[in-house]
Amino acid sequence: MESIGVLMACPMNPYLEQELHKRFTLHRFWKVPDKSTFLTTHCNSIRAVVGNASAGADAQLIEALPKLEIVASFSVGLDKIDLAKCKEKGIRVTNTPDVLTEDVADLAIGLMLAVLRKLCESDRYVRSGKWKKGNYMLTTKFTGKRVGIIGLGRIGMAIAKRAEAFSCPISYHSRTEKTETKYKYYPSVVELAANCDILVVACSLTEETRHIVNRKVIDALGAKGVLINIGRGPHVDEPELVSALVERRIGGAGLDVFEHEPEVPEELFGLDNVVLLPHVGSGTVETRKAMADLVLGNLEAHFLNKPLLTPVV
Amino acid sequence: MNNISVLMTCPMLEYLEKQLESRFNLFKMWNLSSSKPDFFKNHSGSIKAVVGDTTVGADSNMIDSLPNLEIVASYSVGLDKIDLEKCKDKGIKVTNTPDVLTNDVADLGIGLALAVMRKICVCDQFVKSGNWINGDLGLASKFSGKSVGIVGLGRIGSAIAKRSEAFNCHISYHSRSEKPNTNYKYYSNIVDLAANCQILIVACALTEETRHIVNRKVIDALGPKGILINIGRGACVDEPELVSALLEGRLGGAGIDVFENEPNVPEELFAVENVVLVPHVGSDTEETSKAMADLVISNLEAHFKGEPLLTPVT
């Protein structure tokens, strides 16, 4: 398969890059000096694109690659891929579900604990020598707090299972009620926010869910409520969230994703009730290898005319 | 009961102080109107109760100097700062605050494990110092599915086990004796436990037997990919051994809430990235500290009314 051209959209994983380079003719899009010239030169040899949460395959790129057969995303999220266009042109799309579910759910719980118990702040407190002068302040108990989940898919369910072990009552909002679960369903996000202590965004990013957490939802969550976002930055109206945090209209936030990564609103840097992570939801050695293997497995399957492992389209 | 004299050993919680002041004749040992020797000379005979905590309890000297002491009510579940033998000898009742703080301490145990494995504090610092613009951080370690070894399967140890199970962790433990009615794997030897788990969590009481129960051998068995979490007592771990293991990379990481000589923390650890250090905050939430204080008050009131104690230590 060495003659098959594969375009990697951005740096994502050295192991994946290496393996793609071994098996295919790999083009690293971020190293190309002039993207349009590159595309004109190579458009007939590129049959696959490997994208991720930062850069995928938008309409423009798809149009520029007439021989494109498959987009294999190194992510479970598909918001950077023009799915409609792929469907139209018969281009296959794969992602990396399941292998990263646990890591993302673990991080959601980790963020909840870090925000409520002020773990990072108290770690800083010790490291600055302040403990010698006095005890750290009291924080907020996590066990028993009401957890509201937006999106009860694989990740949402994994978060619910973990939170239940902390005796957290679980409620959720989804496009449709999941009657097979015992969790309480709210038909609107505002109602969900009004009835929980910790609101977690765990849905996929689509046109419908953009800014699903807006001013109304933030107000409903309230001054003692905490927002956790392990979904996508655009799920949350970021400027509204920032002012709510700065003005203390909301109790705190744990954020792994932002509207314009890697940019993060600097007003948040000094707040002690906010934990900010650089989109590390699936960022463990174990999971990134599993994701890479799934991307490679899907590409091999496709070019060997075998069934795709994790097809979306 | 305002004529009953109670001695509070150190500052613990303002709410508790106020409650004690309103109900008893409260003396604050850190804020006496006279010198300590004078205070004891003048008041030792009147003091019937001591309220202590994990910092200052009721040791042999104190008990000896309070001839009419009837009860020691600890604002903690740990009893390592109380001379229990002496209390038993002299018929002095002892109460602590079990159960009300179990969830908070277990939550912290899991929080520390997640913070260490997923580098949460490192990442938060990375973002807040504006460094994300320059590139991503390296990868962390997965928590779900890892094997968790618990030293001490009491209330807190069991609560930690229950939470870990939801993360599909395999649970094993070491205890003085095997516990019936659990599915967890028992190791009669703590070194074997450490050799067979990836995250070792100290959740036992501090007694003469458990002092330095986590020693060089245990740390070596846990190894360069292992993580130590201590939400028990500082003295359960040989601290200098822990420090050198971390500095030399012989231990993969640690999440520590308790230290041998609080509030002193070995400064060599401050620059170590794979370590999370918190200032003995296991039960320090608004909700739990109030519940603990209420339990202390209720125990004292029960005692002075001749009613059964709520949480006596037998």
Interface residues (C-beta under 8 A of the other chain):
Chain A: E102 D103 A105 D106 L107 I109 G110 L111 L113 A114 R117 L119 C120 S122 D123 R124 Y125 V126 R127 W131 K132 N135 Y136 L138 T139 T140 K141 F142 T143 G144 K161 R162 E164 A165 F166 S167 E261 P262 E263 V264 E266 L268 F269 V275 L276 L277 P278 V280 G283 T284 V285 E286 T287 R288
Chain B: N103 D104 A106 D107 L108 I110 G111 L112 L114 A115 R118 K119 I120 C121 C123 D124 Q125 F126 V127 K128 G130 W132 I133 D136 L137 L139 A140 S141 K142 F143 S144 G145 K162 R163 E165 A166 F167 N168 E262 P263 N264 V265 F270 V276 L277 V278 P279 H280 V281 D284 T285 E286 E287 T288 S289
